[in-house]
Amino acid sequence: MDTHGESGSIVVGVDGSGTALNAARWAAYLAEALDAPLVIAAAGPHRHGSPNGAEQARGAAEYALRLVRRCDPDLPITTEVSAETAHRVLVDRSRGARMLVVGAQTAWDDHVVGSTTMAVARHAHCPVAIWRGVAGRPIPRNKPVALGVDGTALSAAAVALGFDLAAAFHVPLTAVHYWPPERIAPLGAAPDRAPAERAVLTQALAAPRLTHPEVPVTELALPAVPGPALTELSHNAQLLVLGTRARSTTAAALFGSTSRDLLHHSACPVLLCR
């Protein structure tokens, strides 16, 4: 039966693809950790305009529900099926959601990182997690949460959420701050900016550290190109958390060529905060 999910829920978009099923399994893990209900949402129209779109969407939602139920029989779960486009359904549902989860590649698109996924990430009204990983591989529950920090007020939401999730998962937090590598210059030609950049990271983490004193934190501040550096970091993380506002340094990376590289190659889900 289609029911309307609770406010503050974790919403996952499913389309019958293997990627979406893995996203649903991960969303259930997230919902359990956050003590939140899960909503499995499916949309009718598929990319080729199948006349059986609504039936396929219902089947995708029911199959994902059965899969998640086998993993977590006690988790509160509802399903929602709509005849609208996936983008419209997920963006609309994000208004009352705590978090939205989508796969990096969907059956609604032909691209490795689909236009639907990117559009949802741009327009959603809540944090969006884009699931990436190896299909069928167990969730790496003991790995840390990785957090990208750029020092702006716009990344404060990402910092707070990164700490919240590390606490919920009972894992350490790895907080990183990168700045553009300098061109090689004569000795003494420019002041060493490393101390100031490390201070940016430490200051950004100060308040949430007081809120979550139980979370072990590793700070990494170094000159590096964000995309490749974050991709490398993702191999030792269960989740990568970033800010998404257009004026944020990490946001610029996200929706530019660097972000495309990250969403193609990240070894773990990427959570975009706003």
KEPA-442105 format. One record per residue: x, y, z of N, C-alpha, C in turn; residue in one letter. Coordinates in pm, whole numbers, padded with zeros to 5 digits, always signed. Each point is the difference from the previous one (the first is absolute). Layout:
REM residues N
XYZXYZXYZa
...
REM end
This chain:
REM residues 274
+00085-00119+00000-00085+00119+00000+00088+00124+00000m
-00038+00101-00076+00075+00125-00002-00044+00084+00118d
+00095+00047+00078-00032+00083+00114+00091+00120+00000t
-00041+00104+00068+00084+00121+00006+00091-00010+00120h
+00129+00011-00023+00099-00016+00106-00001+00114+00100g
+00062-00024+00113+00006+00098+00108+00098+00111-00032e
-00025+00116+00059+00094+00110-00012+00128-00036+00074s
+00114+00044-00053+00127-00033+00063+00052-00137-00036g
-00055-00059-00103+00039-00135-00039+00121+00002-00093s
+00059-00117-00018+00101-00021-00103-00074-00048-00124i
+00013+00070-00111-00070-00035-00124+00102-00053-00099v
-00028-00117-00057+00089-00057-00101-00078-00020-00130v
+00056+00045-00111-00062-00019-00130+00045-00132-00061g
-00096-00079-00045+00031-00130-00061-00062-00009-00139v
+00065-00076-00088-00047-00014-00137+00014-00143-00052d
+00031-00094+00087+00017-00138-00041+00142-00038-00036g
+00090+00098-00010+00139-00029-00036+00076-00055+00120s
+00111-00067-00028+00084-00051+00107+00056+00111+00086g
+00034+00112-00063+00053+00115+00075-00104+00051+00099t
-00126+00009-00044-00105+00048+00089-00024-00095+00115a
+00010-00129-00024-00019-00098+00108+00110+00012+00104l
+00123+00021-00046+00109+00022+00094-00019+00131+00076n
-00051+00103-00069-00030+00127+00066-00107-00020+00107a
-00101-00082-00030-00107-00026+00097+00054-00073+00123a
+00087-00097-00024+00060-00074+00112+00082+00095+00088r
+00076+00089-00064+00081+00096+00076-00089+00101+00071w
-00109+00043-00065-00093+00095+00062-00063-00060+00125a
-00027-00131-00002-00055-00066+00118+00101+00002+00115a
+00126-00022-00033+00107+00007+00100+00006+00140+00060y
-00012+00101-00085+00002+00139+00044-00121+00030+00089l
-00118-00044-00043-00122+00025+00078+00007-00066+00137a
+00052-00121+00004+00012-00069+00128+00095+00075+00093e
+00114+00046-00053+00098+00071+00082-00056+00131+00054a
-00083+00067-00080-00056+00129+00039-00135-00013+00069l
-00048-00125+00017-00130-00024+00061-00110+00076-00073d
+00003-00011-00132-00096+00071-00086-00076-00101-00085a
-00125+00030-00037-00073-00088-00091+00057+00009-00141p
-00022-00104-00077+00048-00005-00139-00118+00006-00096l
+00012+00082-00103-00099+00007-00108+00066-00046-00129v
-00057-00100-00064+00047-00049-00130-00089+00062-00107i
+00058+00087-00082-00077+00074-00101+00036-00045-00140a
-00102-00023-00082+00022-00040-00139-00089+00084-00090a
+00052+00032-00120-00074+00083-00096-00038-00083-00121a
-00113+00037-00063-00051-00078-00112+00077+00013-00129g
+00016+00120-00057+00063+00011-00132+00146-00044+00002p
+00036-00088-00093+00139-00039-00016+00056+00068-00124h
+00129-00013-00020+00066+00082-00102-00049-00027-00141r
-00053-00121-00024-00045-00032-00135-00152+00011-00015h
-00066+00058+00101-00142+00025-00011-00083-00127-00004g
+00036-00100+00078-00072-00126+00002-00144+00023+00045s
-00098-00060-00071-00140+00014+00042-00027-00069+00132p
+00090-00088+00043-00016-00071+00126+00081+00066+00112n
+00028+00128-00016+00086+00070+00095-00051-00008+00143g
-00130+00025+00021-00055-00003+00135+00011-00139+00061a
-00028-00101-00082+00011-00138+00049+00145-00035+00034e
+00093+00045-00083+00141-00024+00027+00044+00070+00128q
-00049+00122+00020+00036+00074+00121-00052-00070+00124a
-00123-00048-00007-00056-00071+00115+00079-00126+00029r
+00037-00071-00106+00080-00121+00018+00136+00030+00059g
+00062+00111-00043+00131+00039+00053-00009+00032+00148a
-00106+00072+00039-00017+00036+00141-00024-00124+00086a
-00082-00091-00049-00031-00120+00077+00121-00091+00013e
+00079-00010-00107+00119-00085+00005+00102+00058+00098y
+00019+00133-00004+00092+00064+00094-00048-00017+00143a
-00131+00008+00020-00056-00019+00134+00031-00140+00052l
-00018-00101-00083+00029-00138+00042+00148-00016+00034r
+00086+00060-00082+00144-00009+00024+00037+00063+00134l
-00051+00119+00025+00033+00070+00124-00059-00073+00120v
-00119-00053-00015-00065-00072+00110+00083-00121+00043r
+00064-00066-00095+00083-00115+00034+00120+00043+00085r
+00050+00120-00025+00116+00050+00074-00040+00060+00134c
-00116+00065+00005-00043+00069+00122-00152-00009+00013d
-00049-00110+00059-00145-00021+00006-00074+00098+00089p
+00070+00070+00090-00068+00087+00096+00002+00148-00040d
+00069+00034-00106+00009+00140-00041-00134+00050-00053l
-00050+00117+00046-00123+00056-00056+00022+00041-00146p
-00077-00061-00091+00018+00026-00144-00135+00022-00065i
-00008+00100-00087-00116+00018-00086+00047+00010-00144t
-00091-00023-00094+00032+00015-00141-00090+00106-00062t
+00054+00069-00100-00075+00101-00074+00026-00021-00149e
-00106-00009-00077+00012-00016-00145-00075+00114-00067v
+00063+00065-00097-00060+00115-00068+00014-00013-00150s
-00092+00060-00072+00006+00003-00146+00083+00117-00052a
+00047+00086+00091+00081+00115-00040+00142-00045-00034e
+00081+00093-00052+00139-00032-00030+00078-00019+00130t
+00109-00075-00009+00082-00027+00118+00052+00129+00062a
+00045+00093-00084+00053+00126+00051-00105+00074+00081h
-00121+00011-00054-00105+00074+00070-00039-00069+00130r
-00013-00132-00005-00039-00076+00120+00102+00018+00111v
+00127-00019-00032+00103+00002+00103+00024+00140+00055l
-00001+00100-00087+00019+00138+00048-00118+00041+00087v
-00122-00035-00042-00117+00034+00080+00003-00071+00135d
+00039-00128-00002+00004-00078+00125+00110+00048+00093r
+00102+00066-00055+00111+00047+00083-00042+00113+00094s
-00113+00065-00028-00042+00114+00082-00023-00040+00146r
-00050-00119+00023-00026-00042+00137+00094-00107+00049g
+00102-00031-00079+00088-00111+00034+00119+00045+00083a
+00054-00092+00075+00125+00027+00072+00119-00016-00093r
-00012-00097-00091+00108-00025-00095-00057-00076-00119m
+00060+00022-00117-00041-00066-00124+00116-00084-00050l
-00030-00123-00044+00104-00091-00049-00034-00040-00143v
+00096+00012-00091-00017-00044-00139+00126-00073-00043v
-00013-00082-00103+00116-00067-00056+00074+00091-00095g
+00130-00022-00015+00079+00081-00093-00048-00019-00143a
-00044-00121-00032-00053-00029-00133-00139-00058+00017q
-00096+00047-00080-00137-00046+00013-00053-00050-00133t
-00112-00071+00007-00066-00047-00122-00069+00113-00074a
-00007+00118+00064-00062+00116-00065+00097+00068-00095w
+00129-00037+00004+00103+00068-00077+00089-00100-00071d
+00073+00049-00100+00094-00082-00074+00145+00026+00041d
+00023+00094+00090+00136+00041+00032+00051-00071+00124h
+00132-00003+00016+00060-00063+00117-00044+00072+00127v
+00003+00133-00001-00062+00078+00105-00114+00075-00068v
-00124-00047+00021-00112+00045-00080-00042+00143+00022g
-00067+00056-00099-00049+00137+00010-00106+00012+00108s
-00080-00107+00020-00100+00003+00106+00067+00012+00136t
+00103-00080+00021+00073+00006+00127+00058+00138+00024t
+00064+00058-00101+00060+00132+00016-00106+00108+00021m
-00113-00011-00071-00106+00099+00016-00060-00006+00140a
-00020-00121+00051-00052-00016+00135+00098+00059+00101v
+00128-00026-00019+00102+00053+00091-00001+00153+00000a
-00025+00061-00115-00001+00146-00010-00124+00061+00065r
-00115-00065-00014-00126+00065+00032-00067-00049+00128h
+00051-00105+00062-00063-00054+00120+00006+00100+00115a
-00096-00012+00091-00010+00091+00114+00058-00060+00128h
+00068-00111-00011+00062-00065+00115+00133-00059-00045c
+00082-00048+00091+00124-00066-00042-00029-00119-00092p
+00087-00019-00099-00016-00109-00098+00123-00090+00005v
-00024-00128+00020+00108-00100-00004-00005-00071-00134a
+00110+00004-00073+00011-00070-00128+00078-00128+00026i
-00071-00112-00012+00064-00128+00034+00100-00041-00107w
+00120-00031+00045+00102-00062-00083+00065-00111+00082r
+00047-00101-00070+00065-00111+00068-00001-00122-00090g
+00036-00113+00058+00002-00126-00073-00128-00076+00031v
-00078-00033-00102-00128-00068+00019+00018-00129+00078a
-00085-00018+00100+00001-00123+00077+00104-00008+00109g
+00094+00093+00002+00104-00004+00103-00059+00047+00133r
+00036-00065+00112-00051+00044+00130+00032+00146+00028p
-00090+00069+00068+00024+00139+00037+00119+00005+00096i
+00100+00084-00027+00120+00007+00085-00029+00078+00128p
-00071-00061+00092-00052+00069+00118+00108+00054+00093r
+00120-00054-00006+00106+00043+00092+00088+00112-00056n
-00018+00033-00127+00083+00106-00059-00049+00137+00047k
+00088+00099+00001-00038+00133+00047-00089+00074-00099p
-00064+00105+00047-00067+00097-00085+00105+00104-00040v
+00008+00033-00129+00092+00103-00049-00077+00129-00023a
+00059+00111+00037-00066+00130-00006+00089+00101-00069l
-00050+00061-00109+00072+00106-00068-00037+00135+00058g
+00098+00078+00042-00023+00129+00065+00070+00110-00080v
-00074+00107-00034+00065+00110-00072+00010+00127+00083d
-00051-00005+00123+00016+00113+00091-00104+00109-00013g
-00092-00010-00095-00103+00102-00016-00121-00033+00086t
-00082+00101+00025-00124-00022+00075-00092-00095-00073a
+00014-00003-00133-00087-00084-00081+00029-00148+00018l
+00117-00034+00053+00031-00141+00021-00032-00044+00142s
-00055+00091+00082-00029-00032+00140-00100-00114+00012a
-00099-00005-00089-00099-00107+00005+00065-00135-00025a
+00094-00005-00092+00071-00125-00029+00082-00044+00120a
+00065+00094+00067+00081-00033+00117-00089-00057+00110v
-00112+00067+00028-00090-00047+00104-00055-00139-00032a
-00041-00019-00125-00056-00129-00038+00106-00110-00001l
+00121+00034-00039+00107-00098+00004+00022-00054+00140g
+00000+00089+00099+00014-00042+00139-00120-00083+00044f
-00122+00044-00037-00121-00074+00037+00006-00144-00052d
+00044-00016-00124+00003-00133-00060+00110-00086+00060l
+00116+00058+00024+00107-00077+00064-00047-00050+00137a
-00071+00086+00074-00052-00040+00130-00105-00110-00015a
-00088+00014-00099-00105-00100-00020+00056-00134-00043a
+00105+00002-00082+00064-00124-00045+00101-00055+00101f
+00031+00080+00103+00100-00040+00101+00136-00025-00063h
+00041+00095-00086+00129-00011-00068+00075+00133+00011v
+00131+00001-00027+00075+00126+00000-00037+00088-00120p
+00044+00124+00008-00020+00098-00108+00137+00043-00051l
+00016-00001-00132+00121+00054-00062-00038+00131-00069t
+00046+00112+00053-00033+00132-00055+00118+00052-00080a
-00027+00040-00126+00108+00043-00088-00026+00141-00051v
+00108+00074-00017-00007+00135-00058+00114+00012-00099h
-00035+00027-00126+00101+00014-00105+00005+00145-00048y
+00117+00041-00042+00014+00130-00066+00085-00018-00124w
-00016+00088-00099+00070-00020-00128+00151-00005+00018p
+00065-00098-00059+00147-00006+00009+00062+00123-00065p
+00102+00055+00063+00069+00117-00054+00099-00043-00108e
+00019+00088-00097+00107-00023-00096+00135+00011+00072r
+00096-00073-00048+00133+00003+00063+00056+00142-00007i
+00040+00053+00116+00051+00138+00008+00132-00001+00075a
+00081+00102-00020+00127+00009+00073-00024-00002+00151p
+00092-00059+00072-00011-00010+00144-00021+00139+00060l
-00104+00012+00084-00028+00128+00065-00082+00095-00083g
-00040-00041-00121-00075+00091-00086-00143+00017+00048a
-00053-00099+00071-00137+00008+00050-00005-00064+00138a
-00085+00053+00089-00011-00057+00134-00062-00139-00005p
+00037-00082+00096-00057-00134+00011-00145+00014+00046d
-00095-00046-00082-00140+00017+00034-00057-00119+00077r
+00081-00106+00019-00049-00120+00066-00055+00026+00140a
+00068+00077+00086-00055+00024+00134-00138+00067-00004p
-00016+00098-00088-00128+00068-00011-00109-00093-00051a
+00035-00087-00096-00098-00093-00055-00038-00105+00104e
+00096-00047+00079-00032-00095+00106-00092+00064+00104r
+00020+00130+00024-00085+00072+00094-00144+00009-00051a
-00016+00014-00132-00134+00003-00060-00075-00129+00033v
+00068-00113-00016-00062-00129+00027-00032-00015+00149l
+00096+00031+00084-00020-00015+00145-00116+00085+00049t
-00010+00123-00051-00108+00089+00041-00135-00052-00047q
-00006-00054-00120-00127-00053-00054-00050-00119+00081a
+00091-00073+00063-00037-00120+00074-00025+00026+00148l
+00032+00119+00048-00003+00027+00144-00137-00022+00063a
-00104+00063-00054-00133-00010+00060-00056-00142-00006a
-00001-00067-00116-00054-00136-00003+00081-00098+00084p
+00126+00027+00022+00079-00086+00089-00054+00006+00142r
-00048+00117+00042-00060+00013+00132-00133-00073+00007l
-00074+00002-00112-00129-00069-00005+00017-00151+00001t
+00105-00048-00067+00024-00145-00010+00141-00033+00050h
+00023+00012+00131+00134-00031+00052+00037-00147-00014p
-00101-00085-00025+00025-00144-00011+00057-00040-00136e
-00001+00091-00097+00046-00033-00135+00150+00027-00013v
+00082-00104-00025+00142+00023-00026+00018+00071-00134p
+00085+00101-00004+00017+00081-00121+00146+00001-00044v
+00020-00025-00128+00131+00016-00063-00007+00121-00092t
+00092+00095+00015+00002+00120-00084+00112-00011-00102e
-00035+00025-00127+00099+00001-00108-00013+00131-00076l
+00103+00082+00000+00001+00126-00074+00126+00004-00085a
-00019+00005-00132+00117-00003-00088-00035+00055-00137l
+00101+00047-00075-00025+00048-00136-00026-00118-00093p
-00112+00005-00071-00036-00109-00091-00115+00044-00088a
-00014-00066-00115-00115+00021-00087-00116-00078+00060v
-00114+00064+00033-00105-00066+00077-00054-00130-00060p
-00031+00000-00130-00062-00119-00060+00080-00127+00020g
+00123-00007-00052+00081-00121+00018+00028-00031+00147p
+00022+00103+00081+00030-00023+00141-00120-00061+00073a
-00120+00051-00029-00120-00054+00062-00029-00141-00049l
+00024-00024-00128-00020-00134-00055+00091-00100+00070t
+00125+00037+00020+00093-00089+00070-00046-00023+00144e
-00046+00105+00064-00048-00011+00138-00120-00093+00010l
-00084-00002-00102-00123-00080+00003+00026-00150+00012s
+00120-00044-00037+00031-00142+00007+00013-00049+00144h
+00019+00092+00093+00009-00039+00140-00111+00064+00082n
-00117+00017-00061-00113+00061+00069-00127-00075-00036a
-00099+00006+00087-00130-00059-00034-00096+00105-00055q
+00037+00128+00013-00083+00110-00049+00086+00125-00010l
-00021+00076-00107+00070+00127-00021-00103+00113+00006l
+00018+00095+00091-00096+00108+00023+00058+00132-00050v
-00078+00071-00083+00044+00127-00059-00112+00103+00006l
+00037+00129-00004-00098+00106-00015-00031+00021-00148g
-00117+00063-00031-00041+00008-00140-00037+00139-00050t
+00001+00102+00083-00042+00132-00049+00095+00050-00107r
-00054+00075-00094+00078+00042-00117+00123+00082+00036a
-00005+00075+00109+00113+00084+00036+00105-00076+00080r
-00031-00126+00036+00094-00080+00077+00106-00061-00090s
+00123-00008+00047+00108-00059-00079-00031-00144-00035t
-00052-00076+00098-00032-00140-00029-00117-00010-00096t
-00093+00096+00005-00111-00003-00094+00049+00024-00142a
+00092+00092-00016+00055+00027-00132+00065-00125-00056a
+00068-00072+00087+00060-00127-00044-00108-00099-00035a
-00107-00001+00080-00103-00101-00019-00064+00007-00137l
-00042+00118-00043-00072+00009-00126+00088+00041-00117f
+00131+00004+00021+00093+00022-00109+00063-00131-00042g
+00109+00011-00076+00066-00120-00051+00057-00084+00114s
+00045+00065+00106+00055-00074+00114-00107-00085+00065t
-00120+00057+00016-00107-00075+00063-00044-00118-00086s
-00004+00022-00129-00035-00111-00090+00098-00115+00019r
+00127+00034+00012+00101-00102+00023-00026-00073+00131d
-00035+00077+00104-00027-00060+00131-00121-00093-00005l
-00108+00044-00064-00120-00082-00005+00016-00121-00091l
+00095+00005-00091+00031-00117-00082+00087-00099+00074h
+00087+00048+00089+00105-00086+00053+00000-00017+00151h
-00084+00071+00073-00002-00017+00145-00028-00146+00035s
+00070-00049+00100-00016-00139+00042-00110-00016+00104a
-00063+00111+00040-00105-00007+00102-00109+00101-00035c
-00116-00007+00067-00104+00099-00024+00048+00142+00031p
-00056+00097-00073+00035+00141+00017-00125+00074+00047v
+00009+00065+00114-00114+00072+00058+00019+00149-00021l
-00096+00062-00068+00005+00142-00034-00094+00076+00092l
+00055+00090+00080-00079+00073+00100-00031+00140-00047c
-00112+00052+00045-00039+00136-00032-00063+00063+00123r
REM end
